[in-house]
């Protein structure tokens, strides 16, 4: 088992993943495990420090999440954040009470004269730095051996410490963006207090994974479904770097791709990376089965089942396949284990839509320790072009769920042209890299228009551009009016069959990012 510099025990905070991300940004390798993880498993990872995360519950709730107190006896420093601080206070004999009011938002943090200014936790931080509070309970009485090292207007114990036992705690969230110097505090905990010296980066990760993949695969072959998206592309490039021609990468052209997408994928893998990519043109099969289908869920199911069928036909052409590669990421792994108890649920989009029983393959998931931004860094390390690495998300069912109603070649071609113009203008203006996702939707709503002296009765395209961090929530992008005008003018002038362009200004929630 791989050594982990810092382990975060997760008590269910919405911010827990940010703790790991901030530490990794500081080149400190960190993993998140549920708070109930057995002490033997924690010891086996040989951590140099433990962080207790925040959480939504109260330490005095009937079924309050508790940490195995053996964690405090590991002989490594411990940092408690919010709920983690309250957990430490109670576990060591202090007391916690409900606050008079919920403290939520920004607060100024001041260091105590006696201990705060000299605390290794605050090295390089300035007095009065802004931090983010989010709590309803507060520590009323400190445990024996602890003393305050920082305070705010509403929190006399904003941060506490017992330097003898190397235990620190803070009422605020250093991991969130609003805590101006929170990343320094987390780095200080790892470097100054835990003594973490090794620096973890994508170069190290790449070498480790190549060795791990070679050991796991041996002489076997690995089947990899390549969609052209960031995750599957990085998986394929990494596997080819590790095992060469033992990789069988399959790219299925379902006829639902964007303009020039197949050619771009083949250029990157066949020409640039010299990967022997297998392209299966199944566009006719997909479009025949989608003919006349208007219900979004039926579209998705038909596409999923057809993909499995095509993938299965190709897989049977190759002997010696023992492994199936998937682009599972670290957030997927974390989400599959609830803090309320172990879960074996895997999101449907991560097991390739349910493979046939005969495909009894062992899984290879080389990205399961990485966040999305780290996957992009790994892609660059592997030599993938920035245009692919920083590509916007694209749905598995492709343009089928961006054509409202029946899916046919004529409508797909209309949409491809309009979508290509949108992306071209966004890239030229610099807004492509400033936004999360951008695409056009063919509404199949006709309206009257005028082209020169002629009356038209043509289709409508909706432009959708959103800003997001992870896609869970999103707001529409406030694009400049002159850019929107240019996009609209070009689509109407250059795409025969479209005479009206509208802009989607709804956010998620209540709307979704995609229309179907």
C-alpha positions as CSV (number, residue, x, y, z in Angstrom):
1,X,0.0,0.0,0.0
2,X,1.2,3.5,-1.0
3,X,2.4,5.8,1.8
4,X,0.1,8.9,2.1
5,X,1.6,12.1,3.6
6,X,-1.7,13.5,5.0
7,X,-5.0,11.6,5.6
8,X,-8.3,13.5,5.8
9,X,-11.0,11.8,7.9
10,X,-14.3,12.8,6.2
11,X,-17.2,13.8,8.5
12,X,-19.4,14.8,5.6
13,X,-18.5,18.4,4.9
14,X,-19.4,19.8,1.5
15,X,-15.8,21.2,1.5
16,X,-13.9,18.0,2.3
17,X,-12.6,17.5,-1.2
18,X,-11.2,21.0,-1.2
19,X,-8.9,20.1,1.7
20,X,-7.2,17.4,-0.5
21,X,-7.1,19.7,-3.5
22,X,-5.5,22.5,-1.6
23,X,-2.8,20.2,-0.2
24,X,-2.1,18.7,-3.6
25,X,-1.8,22.2,-5.0
26,X,1.0,22.6,-2.4
27,X,2.5,19.3,-3.7
28,X,1.6,17.4,-0.6
29,X,0.0,14.0,-1.4
30,X,-3.3,13.6,0.5
31,X,-6.1,11.1,0.5
32,X,-9.7,11.3,1.9
33,X,-11.2,8.3,3.8
34,X,-14.4,8.0,5.8
35,X,-14.2,8.9,9.5
36,X,-15.0,5.2,10.3
37,X,-12.0,3.8,8.5
38,X,-10.3,1.2,10.7
39,X,-7.2,2.3,12.5
40,X,-5.2,-0.6,11.0
41,X,-6.0,0.8,7.5
42,X,-4.9,4.2,8.5
43,X,-1.6,2.9,10.0
44,X,-0.9,0.9,6.8
45,X,-0.9,4.2,4.8
46,X,1.9,5.4,7.1
47,X,0.6,9.0,7.4
48,X,2.6,11.9,8.7
49,X,-0.5,13.8,9.7
50,X,-4.2,13.5,10.1
51,X,-6.9,16.1,9.4
52,X,-10.5,15.8,10.8
53,X,-12.8,17.5,8.3
54,X,-15.9,19.6,8.9
55,X,-19.4,18.1,8.9
56,X,-23.1,19.1,9.0
57,X,-23.9,17.4,12.3
58,X,-23.4,18.4,16.0
59,X,-21.1,16.5,18.2
60,X,-24.0,16.2,20.7
61,X,-26.4,14.6,18.2
62,X,-27.6,11.2,19.2
63,X,-25.8,9.5,16.3
64,X,-22.9,12.0,16.1
65,X,-20.0,10.8,14.0
66,X,-17.1,9.9,16.3
67,X,-13.4,9.2,15.5
68,X,-11.6,6.2,16.8
69,X,-9.6,7.8,19.6
70,X,-6.6,5.6,18.6
71,X,-6.1,8.2,15.9
72,X,-4.8,10.6,18.6
73,X,-2.3,7.9,19.7
74,X,-0.7,7.4,16.3
75,X,2.1,9.8,17.3
76,X,1.4,12.1,14.3
77,X,0.1,15.7,14.3
78,X,-3.7,16.2,14.1
79,X,-5.6,19.2,12.7
80,X,-9.4,19.6,13.3
81,X,-11.5,21.8,11.0
82,X,-14.9,23.1,12.2
83,X,-16.7,19.9,13.3
84,X,-13.2,18.4,13.6
85,X,-12.3,21.0,16.1
86,X,-15.5,20.4,18.1
87,X,-14.8,16.7,18.0
88,X,-11.3,17.2,19.4
89,X,-12.6,19.5,22.1
90,X,-15.2,17.0,23.3
91,X,-12.8,14.0,23.0
92,X,-10.2,15.7,25.2
93,X,-12.7,16.8,27.9
94,X,-13.7,20.3,26.8
95,X,-17.3,21.4,26.1
96,X,-19.2,22.5,23.0
97,X,-22.5,24.5,23.0
98,X,-24.9,25.8,20.4
99,X,-24.1,29.3,19.3
100,X,-26.5,32.2,19.9
101,X,-26.5,32.6,16.1
102,X,-25.2,30.7,13.1
103,X,-21.9,32.2,12.1
104,X,-21.6,32.1,8.4
105,X,-19.4,34.1,6.1
106,X,-16.2,36.1,6.2
107,X,-14.4,37.0,9.4
108,X,-11.1,38.7,10.3
109,X,-8.7,36.4,12.1
110,X,-6.4,37.8,14.8
111,X,-3.5,36.0,16.4
112,X,-3.1,35.8,20.2
113,X,-0.1,37.7,21.4
114,X,1.3,34.9,23.5
115,X,1.0,31.9,21.2
116,X,-0.6,32.9,17.9
117,X,2.1,35.1,16.4
118,X,4.7,32.3,16.9
119,X,2.5,29.4,15.9
120,X,4.0,27.3,13.1
121,X,0.4,27.0,11.8
122,X,0.3,30.7,10.9
123,X,3.8,31.2,9.5
124,X,3.6,33.8,6.6
125,X,0.1,34.8,7.4
126,X,-0.8,38.3,8.5
127,X,-2.9,39.4,11.4
128,X,-6.5,40.3,10.3
129,X,-6.4,37.8,7.4
130,X,-9.9,37.0,6.2
131,X,-11.3,33.5,6.8
132,X,-14.6,31.7,6.1
133,X,-16.8,30.7,9.0
134,X,-19.6,28.2,8.7
135,X,-20.8,26.8,12.0
136,X,-23.6,26.8,14.6
137,X,-21.8,25.0,17.5
138,X,-18.8,26.6,19.2
139,X,-16.3,25.4,21.8
140,X,-17.2,26.9,25.2
141,X,-14.5,25.4,27.4
142,X,-11.1,24.3,26.2
143,X,-9.7,20.9,27.2
144,X,-6.8,20.7,29.5
145,X,-3.5,21.4,27.7
146,X,-5.1,23.5,25.0
147,X,-4.9,27.3,24.6
148,X,-6.3,29.7,22.0
149,X,-3.9,30.8,19.2
150,X,-6.4,33.0,17.2
151,X,-9.7,34.7,17.6
152,X,-12.4,36.6,15.6
153,X,-15.1,39.1,16.7
154,X,-17.6,36.2,17.3
155,X,-15.2,33.3,18.1
156,X,-12.8,33.7,21.0
157,X,-11.5,30.2,20.1
158,X,-11.2,30.6,16.4
159,X,-8.1,28.4,16.5
160,X,-6.6,26.4,19.4
161,X,-3.5,24.2,19.9
162,X,-1.8,21.8,22.2
163,X,1.7,21.9,21.0
164,X,2.9,19.2,23.4
165,X,0.6,16.6,21.8
166,X,0.9,18.3,18.3
167,X,-2.9,18.8,18.1
168,X,-4.3,21.9,16.3
169,X,-7.9,22.9,15.5
170,X,-9.7,25.8,13.8
171,X,-13.3,26.9,13.7
172,X,-13.1,28.3,10.2
173,X,-12.5,26.5,6.8
174,X,-9.0,27.2,5.5
175,X,-9.7,25.1,2.4
176,X,-12.3,27.4,0.8
177,X,-11.4,30.2,-1.6
178,X,-12.8,32.9,0.7
179,X,-10.1,32.1,3.4
180,X,-7.4,34.3,1.9
181,X,-4.4,32.6,3.4
182,X,-6.0,29.2,4.2
183,X,-3.8,27.4,1.7
184,X,-0.7,28.7,3.6
185,X,-2.2,27.3,6.9
186,X,-2.7,23.9,5.4
187,X,0.7,23.9,3.8
188,X,2.2,25.0,7.2
189,X,0.4,22.1,8.9
190,X,1.9,19.6,6.4
191,X,5.4,21.1,6.1
192,X,6.1,22.8,9.4
193,X,4.2,20.6,11.8
194,X,4.0,17.2,10.1
195,X,7.4,17.5,8.6
196,X,6.3,16.4,5.1
197,X,9.3,17.0,2.8
198,X,8.6,15.1,-0.4
199,X,7.0,17.0,-3.1
200,X,4.3,15.2,-5.1
201,X,3.5,16.2,-8.7
202,X,2.3,14.8,-12.0
203,X,5.8,13.7,-13.0
204,X,6.1,11.5,-9.9
205,X,2.5,10.2,-10.4
206,X,3.2,9.3,-14.0
207,X,6.3,7.2,-13.1
208,X,4.4,5.5,-10.3
209,X,1.4,4.7,-12.5
210,X,3.5,3.3,-15.4
211,X,5.3,0.9,-13.0
212,X,2.0,-0.1,-11.4
213,X,0.2,-0.7,-14.7
214,X,3.1,-2.8,-16.1
215,X,3.1,-4.9,-12.9
216,X,-0.7,-5.3,-13.0
217,X,-1.0,-6.1,-16.7
218,X,2.0,-8.3,-17.3
219,X,1.6,-9.9,-20.7
220,X,-2.2,-9.3,-20.9
221,X,-4.1,-6.9,-23.2
222,X,-6.1,-3.9,-22.1
223,X,-9.3,-2.8,-23.9
224,X,-10.0,0.9,-23.7
225,X,-13.1,2.7,-25.0
226,X,-11.9,6.1,-26.2
227,X,-14.5,8.8,-26.5
228,X,-12.2,11.7,-27.3
229,X,-13.0,13.4,-24.0
230,X,-10.3,14.4,-21.5
231,X,-10.5,11.4,-19.1
232,X,-10.6,8.6,-21.7
233,X,-7.9,10.3,-23.8
234,X,-5.6,10.6,-20.8
235,X,-6.2,7.0,-19.8
236,X,-5.4,5.8,-23.3
237,X,-2.2,7.9,-23.6
238,X,-1.1,6.7,-20.2
239,X,-1.7,3.1,-20.9
240,X,0.1,3.3,-24.3
241,X,3.1,4.9,-22.6
242,X,3.1,2.0,-20.1
243,X,2.3,-1.1,-22.2
244,X,2.5,0.0,-25.9
245,X,0.8,-2.4,-28.3
246,X,-0.8,-4.4,-25.5
247,X,-3.4,-1.6,-25.4
248,X,-6.4,-2.0,-27.7
249,X,-8.0,1.5,-27.9
250,X,-11.4,1.6,-29.6
251,X,-13.0,4.8,-30.9
252,X,-16.7,4.4,-32.0
253,X,-18.0,7.0,-34.4
254,X,-21.7,7.0,-33.7
255,X,-22.6,9.7,-36.1
256,X,-23.5,12.0,-33.2
257,X,-20.1,13.8,-33.0
258,X,-19.4,17.5,-33.5
259,X,-17.9,18.8,-36.7
260,X,-14.4,17.4,-37.4
261,X,-14.3,15.5,-34.1
262,X,-13.4,12.1,-35.5
263,X,-10.6,13.6,-37.5
264,X,-9.3,15.5,-34.5
265,X,-9.2,12.4,-32.3
266,X,-7.5,10.3,-35.0
267,X,-4.9,13.1,-35.6
268,X,-4.0,13.3,-31.9
269,X,-3.7,9.5,-31.4
270,X,-2.6,8.1,-34.7
271,X,-0.4,10.9,-35.9
272,X,0.8,12.8,-32.8
273,X,1.1,10.0,-30.2
274,X,1.5,7.1,-32.7
275,X,-1.2,5.1,-30.9
276,X,-2.7,2.3,-33.1
277,X,-6.3,3.6,-32.6
278,X,-9.1,1.4,-33.9
279,X,-11.9,3.5,-35.3
280,X,-15.3,1.8,-35.8
281,X,-17.7,3.7,-38.0
282,X,-21.1,2.7,-36.7
283,X,-22.9,5.9,-37.6
284,X,-25.5,4.3,-39.9
285,X,-26.4,1.7,-37.2
286,X,-26.9,4.4,-34.6
287,X,-29.0,6.7,-36.8
288,X,-31.2,3.9,-38.1
289,X,-32.1,2.9,-34.5
290,X,-32.7,6.6,-33.5
291,X,-35.0,7.3,-36.4
292,X,-38.4,8.6,-35.2
293,X,-37.3,8.5,-31.5
294,X,-38.1,11.8,-29.7
295,X,-38.1,10.8,-26.0
296,X,-34.7,11.8,-24.4
297,X,-34.5,8.8,-22.2
298,X,-35.2,6.4,-25.1
299,X,-32.5,8.2,-27.1
300,X,-30.0,7.6,-24.3
301,X,-30.9,3.9,-23.8
302,X,-30.7,3.2,-27.6
303,X,-27.3,4.9,-27.8
304,X,-26.0,3.1,-24.7
305,X,-27.1,-0.3,-25.9
306,X,-25.9,0.2,-29.4
307,X,-22.5,1.3,-28.1
308,X,-22.2,-1.9,-26.0
309,X,-23.1,-4.0,-29.1
310,X,-20.5,-2.3,-31.3
311,X,-17.9,-2.4,-28.6
312,X,-18.6,-6.1,-28.0
313,X,-18.3,-6.9,-31.7
314,X,-14.9,-5.2,-31.8
315,X,-13.7,-6.8,-28.5
316,X,-14.4,-10.3,-29.9
317,X,-11.9,-9.7,-32.7
318,X,-9.0,-9.7,-30.3
319,X,-7.6,-12.5,-28.2
320,X,-5.9,-12.2,-24.8
321,X,-7.9,-9.3,-23.4
322,X,-7.8,-9.5,-19.6
323,X,-8.4,-5.9,-18.6
324,X,-10.8,-3.0,-19.2
325,X,-9.6,0.5,-18.7
326,X,-11.9,3.2,-17.2
327,X,-11.5,6.9,-16.5
328,X,-12.8,6.8,-12.9
329,X,-11.7,9.9,-11.1
330,X,-11.1,10.6,-7.3
331,X,-14.4,12.4,-6.7
332,X,-16.2,9.3,-8.1
333,X,-14.3,7.1,-5.6
334,X,-15.1,9.5,-2.7
335,X,-18.8,9.7,-3.6
336,X,-19.1,5.9,-3.8
337,X,-18.3,5.7,-0.1
338,X,-20.8,7.6,2.1
339,X,-19.8,8.9,5.5
340,X,-22.9,7.2,6.7
341,X,-21.6,3.8,5.8
342,X,-19.8,1.8,3.1
343,X,-21.5,1.8,-0.3
344,X,-20.9,-0.4,-3.3
345,X,-22.9,1.9,-5.7
346,X,-21.0,2.9,-8.7
347,X,-22.4,5.6,-11.0
348,X,-23.8,4.1,-14.1
349,X,-21.7,6.3,-16.5
350,X,-18.6,4.9,-15.0
351,X,-19.2,1.2,-15.9
352,X,-19.6,1.9,-19.6
353,X,-23.4,1.4,-19.5
354,X,-23.4,-2.1,-18.2
355,X,-21.1,-4.6,-20.0
356,X,-22.3,-8.0,-21.1
357,X,-21.6,-10.9,-18.8
358,X,-19.0,-12.5,-21.1
359,X,-16.8,-9.5,-20.7
360,X,-15.3,-10.7,-17.4
361,X,-12.5,-8.2,-17.3
362,X,-10.4,-6.9,-14.5
363,X,-10.7,-3.1,-14.2
364,X,-7.8,-0.7,-14.6
365,X,-8.5,2.7,-13.3
366,X,-5.3,4.7,-13.4
367,X,-6.9,8.1,-12.7
368,X,-8.8,7.0,-9.6
369,X,-6.5,9.1,-7.3
370,X,-6.8,12.3,-9.3
371,X,-9.1,15.3,-9.4
372,X,-10.2,16.7,-12.8
373,X,-7.7,19.5,-12.8
374,X,-4.9,17.0,-12.0
375,X,-6.1,14.8,-14.9
376,X,-5.5,17.8,-17.2
377,X,-2.0,18.3,-15.8
378,X,-1.3,14.6,-16.4
379,X,-2.5,15.0,-20.0
380,X,0.0,17.8,-20.6
381,X,2.7,15.7,-19.0
382,X,1.9,12.9,-21.5
383,X,2.1,15.2,-24.4
384,X,-1.6,15.6,-25.3
385,X,-2.3,18.9,-27.0
386,X,-3.9,21.7,-24.9
387,X,-6.9,21.8,-27.3
388,X,-7.8,18.3,-26.1
389,X,-6.8,18.6,-22.5
390,X,-8.9,21.8,-21.9
391,X,-11.8,20.6,-24.0
392,X,-15.3,21.4,-22.6
393,X,-17.3,18.4,-21.3
394,X,-19.3,16.6,-24.0
395,X,-22.2,14.2,-23.2
396,X,-22.0,10.5,-24.0
397,X,-25.1,10.5,-26.2
398,X,-23.5,13.4,-28.2
399,X,-25.6,15.6,-30.4
400,X,-28.6,13.3,-30.2
401,X,-29.7,15.1,-27.0
402,X,-29.0,18.5,-28.5
403,X,-31.4,18.0,-31.3
404,X,-34.9,18.4,-29.9
405,X,-37.2,15.7,-31.3
406,X,-36.3,13.3,-34.1
407,X,-32.6,12.7,-34.8
408,X,-31.7,12.8,-38.5
409,X,-28.7,13.6,-40.7
410,X,-30.1,16.9,-41.9
411,X,-30.7,18.3,-38.4
412,X,-27.4,16.9,-37.2
413,X,-25.5,18.7,-40.0
414,X,-27.4,21.9,-39.2
415,X,-26.4,21.7,-35.6
416,X,-22.8,20.8,-36.3
417,X,-22.3,23.9,-38.4
418,X,-23.9,26.2,-35.8
419,X,-22.0,24.6,-33.0
420,X,-18.7,24.9,-34.9
421,X,-19.3,28.7,-35.4
422,X,-20.1,29.1,-31.7
423,X,-16.9,27.4,-30.5
424,X,-14.8,29.2,-33.1
425,X,-16.0,32.6,-31.9
426,X,-15.6,31.7,-28.2
427,X,-12.0,30.6,-28.8
428,X,-11.2,33.6,-30.9
429,X,-12.5,35.9,-28.1
430,X,-10.8,34.0,-25.3
431,X,-14.1,33.1,-23.7
432,X,-13.8,29.3,-24.4
433,X,-11.2,28.9,-21.7
434,X,-13.1,31.2,-19.3
435,X,-16.3,29.1,-19.4
436,X,-17.2,25.5,-18.3
437,X,-19.3,24.4,-21.2
438,X,-20.6,25.9,-24.5
439,X,-22.8,24.4,-27.1
440,X,-25.7,24.9,-29.5
441,X,-29.1,23.2,-29.4
442,X,-31.4,22.8,-32.4
443,X,-34.8,23.5,-31.1
444,X,-36.8,22.3,-34.1
445,X,-39.0,25.4,-33.6
446,X,-39.6,27.2,-36.8
447,X,-40.3,30.9,-37.1
448,X,-40.8,33.6,-39.8
449,X,-37.7,35.5,-41.0
450,X,-36.6,37.8,-43.7
451,X,-33.5,37.2,-45.9
452,X,-33.0,40.0,-48.4
453,X,-36.4,40.4,-50.0
454,X,-37.5,36.9,-49.3
455,X,-39.6,35.5,-46.5
456,X,-38.1,32.5,-44.6
457,X,-39.7,29.9,-42.3
458,X,-36.7,28.2,-40.8
459,X,-35.3,26.6,-37.6
460,X,-34.1,28.1,-34.3
461,X,-30.8,27.5,-32.5
462,X,-30.3,28.1,-28.8
463,X,-26.8,29.0,-27.6
464,X,-25.9,27.7,-24.2
465,X,-22.8,28.9,-22.4
466,X,-22.3,28.3,-18.7
467,X,-19.8,29.0,-15.9
468,X,-19.2,26.3,-13.3
469,X,-16.6,24.7,-11.1
470,X,-17.6,21.0,-11.2
471,X,-20.9,21.0,-13.2
472,X,-23.0,20.3,-10.1
473,X,-24.2,23.9,-10.2
474,X,-23.9,26.4,-13.0
475,X,-24.8,30.0,-14.0
476,X,-25.2,31.3,-17.5
477,X,-22.1,33.1,-18.8
478,X,-22.4,36.9,-19.1
479,X,-20.9,37.1,-22.6
480,X,-20.4,40.6,-24.1
481,X,-23.3,41.7,-26.3
482,X,-21.1,42.3,-29.3
483,X,-19.8,38.7,-29.1
484,X,-23.3,37.3,-28.9
485,X,-24.3,39.5,-31.8
486,X,-21.4,38.2,-33.9
487,X,-22.2,34.5,-33.0
488,X,-25.9,35.1,-34.0
489,X,-25.1,36.9,-37.2
490,X,-22.6,34.3,-38.4
491,X,-24.9,31.3,-37.6
492,X,-27.9,32.9,-39.4
493,X,-25.8,34.1,-42.4
494,X,-23.7,30.9,-42.8
495,X,-26.0,28.1,-41.9
496,X,-28.9,27.6,-44.4
497,X,-32.0,26.5,-42.6
498,X,-31.5,28.6,-39.4
499,X,-33.0,32.1,-39.2
500,X,-33.1,32.8,-35.5
501,X,-30.7,32.4,-32.5
502,X,-31.6,32.7,-28.9
503,X,-29.4,32.7,-25.7
504,X,-30.2,30.5,-22.7
505,X,-30.0,32.6,-19.5
506,X,-31.2,29.9,-17.0
507,X,-29.0,28.6,-14.2
508,X,-28.6,25.1,-12.7
509,X,-30.6,24.5,-10.6
510,X,-33.5,24.8,-11.5
511,X,-32.5,24.1,-15.1
512,X,-29.9,21.5,-16.2
513,X,-26.9,22.3,-18.3
514,X,-28.0,20.1,-21.2
515,X,-31.5,20.4,-22.6
516,X,-32.3,16.7,-22.7
